[in-house]
Amino acid sequence: MVIWFIGMSGVGKTTLASALYSKLKPNTPHLVYLDGDEFREVFRNDADHTVEGRRKNAERISHMCRMLDRQNIHVIASVLSIFPEWQSWNRNTFSDYFEIFLDIPMETLKRRDVKGLYAGAASGKIKNVVGVDIEFPKPKAPDLTIDDLQQDEGVEACLSTIMKQIPSLD
């Protein structure tokens, strides 16, 4: 199974995905966690943040997930994921795919702005920011959506919701 966290920068993908990984890993030894930003580092950041660079990284992550899935290794991935065709490819390719969309309003993201992306985009210092320069198409049919009201309840509450929805990882 591949559990795919999707959403714009600052929505909490890494926080929730890594918390889910920590919760599941003790009883699921054949589980790995892939983070989109860390994945870029593996390839020495050779894919930039343009649409084409993002496509290259998305393809790599999806193909890595396919390789692991074929070996019966479960994956939790936290990926910005702006390509509906790759989300569709994932759903049609993996043995089991569960998509979690973190739907947080832009106003909240700008207020959080942990990485300074949105402030940098507003000042013109950073280009190719998804949600500003690059469109973020909301996924059409995620298996689960978590919004800002749910996130306000805390990580444990979100994990409880996720755990009730995801299929068992045997």
N, C-alpha and C positions, 0 to 999 in steps of 0.2 A: 504494500500500500504506500502511496505517496500522499502526504498531507501537505497541501500547498497554501501557504499564507500569502495573500495578495493585498496590496494597498500602496498608497503613495508614501513618500518619505515622511517619517515622523508619526505614522499611525500606530506604531507599537508591534510591528511584525516580529522583530527580533526579540523583544521582551516576551511576547506570548509564545512564540515558537520555541525559544530556548527554555522557557518555563515548562512547556509541554514535554519537551525532550527530557528535561530533568525528572519530571514526574513519571514518564513511561520507561525510561532507560533501565532502571533497576530490574524490571520484570520483562524487558524486551531487549535482550543483548544484541539482536540483529536489527538495530535501529541506528541511523545516522542523522545528523543535522547538517543541512547546507544553508548558509546565509549568502545572499546575493553579493554583498559587499566583500565578504571574506573570499568568496569564490573568485571574484575579480583579482584579488591578491595572489591566488594560486597561479594565475596566468600572468602575473607581473603587471597587472593593470594595462594589458595591451588592447583592451576594448574600451574606447572612450565612452562618454555619456551622450553622444549623438544618438539619433534613432538607430542608425546602423550599428553603432557600437553596442547599444542596448540589445539589439536583435541578436548579435553575435553571442553576447553573454547569456541571453535567454535560451538560445539553442544549445549552448554548452550545458547549462544547468538541466534542461529537459533531457538531453541525451545521457548525462551522468545519472539522472534519476532512472532512466530506462535501463541502463546497465545494472544498477543496483537492484532495481525491481526484478529483473530477470534472474538475479541470484537470490531471490527471496529475502532481500534486505529492505526493511521499511525505511522510508525517508520522510523527514520533516524538512520542508524548504520554506524559507522566508525570502520572497522575491517581489520586487516592485511590479513586474509582469504587466506590461502595457500592450501585449500582443494577443488579441482574442484568438487568432489562429493557432498560437502555441498553447493556449489554455485548452482549446479544442483538441489539439494534437495530444496533449497530456491525457485528457479524458478518454480519448480513443486508443491510446497506446499502452498506458500502464494497466497492470492487472487490477488495480483498484485505485481510485483517485478521489480525494476529498478536498474540495476547495473552500477555504475560509477567507472571506472578504472583510477586511477591516475598513468600514465606511465611516470615516471621520471628516467633518466639514473643514474646508480650507481655512476658515477663521481660526479654528482650534489648532490646525497644523502651524499656521503662522505664529500663533501665540506660543506653542511648544518650541518650534524651530530649533531643536537640539543641535543640529549640525550647521545652523546658520544659512541653510540653502535658500529659504524663502526671502530672508532679508537681503542676501547676496543677489538674488534674482531681481528683487525690487530696485536695488541700487545699480543694477547693470553689471555688477562684478562677476556674477556667475551666470553662465549660459546653459542651455539644455536642461532646465529644471522641469521635471514632469509636474504637470498641474499649472505651470506658468508658461514656459516656452513650448513644451511638448504636451499634447493632449493625453489625459488619462481616461481611457474608455472603461467605464465601470463594467465589471463582469456581468454577463446577462443572466446566468443561472448558477450562482455559487451554491454550494451545499449548506453553507452557514454564513450569515452576516452578523458581524459584531459592530455595533455603533458606539458613539461616544457616551451615550447614557449607560450602556452596559459596561463600558470601560471605566466609567466613574465609580462603579461598584468594586473595582480592584481586580488585580491579576487572578486571584484565587476564584473569584466569581466567574470570570471569563473562562478559566480552565474548567470549572465545573460544567459550564454550558457546553464547552467543546467535548469534554469527556463523555457527556450524555449523548452526543451526536455521532462521534466517530465510531466506525465499526471496530470490532476487537482486532488487536494485532497479535495473531497467533504465530 
